[in-house]
């Protein structure tokens, strides 16, 4: 989450004070991402140093100091909005690694391992969905944040379901000739994962 | 008293080497006012569980109790009456009758049960009204959107005194916004005291339930812990 760009976005609506920026940031992210005052002022100082915002020339920091966005700041904000985040390198997903390990480990039922993680994810999803229950009190920003979390967790459950199905089919219909242990593509997998960040 | 209880329910089809065990020793209790989701892959026995719970099919062994009454002790007529009066069914493909209007579809189970037409219509309109469909009452199914059709089907499932709602992939054919709308309405019905069992493979739908039960190869293999409030998510956030 870029606090820097979130503050620029708030200032693009008009001049604001530091404390006001913090409150509005938290409100707009559905209070899921709290921000401390120190973080706000440090970021504002850097934005000012970089010429992306101006401040009132009162000569002092504090709640009475107002900030406004500059033309360069607006350009920076627009560039940021339209630049897709870097999603090209898949993360080294701990869940995926646990299932990969469980598949190979003797004496471990991979389906039991999958189920432990599936239940945990669904329990987390129940908590997020609980936030949606009272539609009247459910503001749009919180709705968007909660949906994002639910879709992210849902994708993991779907992957677990797909993994379970794939493993079950493979067990029911094993390949005609079992490859020798040396022929297993683990080295290739390692090579691929090595380029991930 | 549980709205629905399954005691050691097993179901198998065929015999000998071709015998298929769809359900094995399933125990399940659903209290009034709660929603239980049943998750599992295709072939795990989800739909069989629902048809047995709804007395549409008999178990091979075990017992089903609805509102405390065992189905095995009932005559065919008693069961048919229970299905008409006590249980609402909701399917992925709505199962609305094309030649009837929305309100006629909703009132049909009441009228089949002998409720006078005028009283049935009042109850039907109330159910449609509760789901925001009063202005669609005179429309035929093909004049309604997918989301509206499923809401009509839901109105039919909860009309009258039905205390048990059985739903099989109730929003499978809908987009995520309409799917959430249907789950929100089922959730609201549960708040009014209806007990619901929702069978689905969709974790987002299942997450509306008070409890999620996981089926694998006909067995209940796991279930979620009693739901904790969302506060923990926000507390966790404040530490970051």
Interface residues (C-beta under 8 A of the other chain):
Chain A: X31 X32 X33 X34 X111 X115 X118 X119 X121 X122 X123 X125 X126 X127 X128 X129 X130 X131 X132 X133 X135 X150 X151 X153 X154 X157 X158 X161 X164 X165
Chain B: X39 X41 X180 X184 X187 X201 X202 X203 X204 X206 X207 X208 X209 X212 X214 X216 X221 X222 X223 X224 X225 X227 X228 X229 X230 X232 X233 X234 X237 X238 X240
